[in-house]
Each structure stands twice: as C-alpha cells, then as structure tokens.
Amino acid sequence: MDKALWAAQIFVAMVFTVTGGLKVLVPREKLATKMHWASEWTDARVKLLGVAEVLGAVGLIAPLASGVAPFLTPLAALCLALLLVGAVYTHRRLGEGYAPAVLVLALCLVIAVGRAP
C-alpha cells in the first residue's frame, strides 16, 4: 500500500507542479485561451492559485519524504482536494469536461486517508 500511495503522491504532485507552474509563469491572457475561467479572474488570483498548487505539490512529498512534520502530507492532500472541488464546479459551470479533476480529487482523498496519522 505504501508504494501505491507514493505513486499517487508523485503523480498528483507532478500534475499540480505543471498546472500551478503554468499559472505562475504564463500571462493570464495567454492562459485564458485554454483555461477559459482565467478570463474572469484577476492576474493576482491566477498567480495565487498557481502558487497554492505548487506549494500543495511540495506538501504532498516533502514532509513525508523528509520525516519532518509528516502530518502535513495528508493536510496538503485535503487542501488540494478542496481546490479541486472548486475546479470541478467551475468546469461544470462552463460546460467543460471535468473528469480529470474528479480523478485527481479522488486521488487526493485516497492520499489523505492513506497517510492520515
């Protein structure tokens, strides 16, 4: 079970590192061509979401891997799950596909439960 949880953590961390990194590094106007919700948000909100996603990705790996405050790993998974609830809602509201967000949401919940102290 430990290896499966690590695989899930690494996968989810990679997803959030890429998506969060894009939100931090790419201008909002360019993001809005693919991420339609970004046109409704301010630059600061998009960047803040990106930073939260990248920090969440770090929180999925670093605490447990280092042995320093490992209780932060399930907490990070829960926080990312909450972000994904918002993503599912937003994609449904815009009439876009939301299945990938639901999948990653489910993985976050599995990680949170599997790594709970």
N, C-alpha and C positions, 0 to 999 in steps of 0.2 A: 504493500500500500504506500509506503514511503516513496518508492521510486515513481509511482503513478502521480502522487501529489507533487513531487519535484518537477515531473514532466509538465503537469498542468500549470504550475507556478512559472516555469520558464516560458511556456507558450504564451500565457496571459501577460507576463512581463514584456515579452517581445512585442505583442500586439499594442500594448499601451505605450511602450517606448517609441514605436514608429508613429502611431496616431498622435500621441502627445507631442512628439518632436516636430511633426509636421505643423501642428497648431502653433507651436512656439516659433518656428523658423520661417514658415511661408506666410506672406502677407494675406490678410483676411480676404481681400478682394479676389485673390487667386484661389484661395480655399473655397470661396463661395461658388465657384464654377462646378465643383464636385460635391461639396458639402453645403447643400442649399440653406441649411439652418444658419450658416455663418453670416449670411447677408442680413439677418435680423439682429445679430449681436454686435456689440462694440469690439474694437480691436483688443481692448484690455480684457474683456470677458473671454474672448477666444484664447488669448495668451494665458490667462489664469487657468482655464480648463486644461490647456496643454501642460502647464507646469504641474497641476494636480495629477494628471495622468502619468507623467514621468516620475513624479515622487511616489505615486502609488506603485508603479512598477519596481522602483527601488525597494519599497517597503515589502513587496512580495518575496524578495530574495535576500536582501542584506541582513535583516535581523536574525533570521533562522540560520543562514549560512555562517554568520559570524558568532552566533551564540550570545550576542548582546541584545537583550530585550526581545527574545523570540515571540513574546505575546503580541508584538506589533505586526507580525505576518498575518494572522487571521483578521486583525483590525484593518489592515490595509486592504485585504480581500473584501471585507464588508463595505469599506468606503468606496472601493471601485465598483462593487455591486450596486451601490446607491447611484453612482454616476451613470451606470448602465440602465437603471430603471428610467432615468431621465432621457437617455438616448433612445430607448425603445419607445417611450411616449412621443418624443419628437419625431422619430422616423414614421411612426404610425400616423401622427397628425399631418405630416407632409405627404402621406401616401407612398412612402418609400419602403423598400424591404428592410425588415428589422430582425430577420432570423439570425444573422451573425452576432448581433448584440445580445440576443437571447441566449445563444450558445456560450458566449464569453461570460454573461451574467451567471449562467448555471455553473460554469467552471469556477467562478469566484466564490459562489456559495459552497461548492464542494471543498474548495481550499479552506474557506473559513471554518467549516465544520471539521474537516480533517485535521486542521492544525490548531484547533481550539485547545487551550490548556486544560 
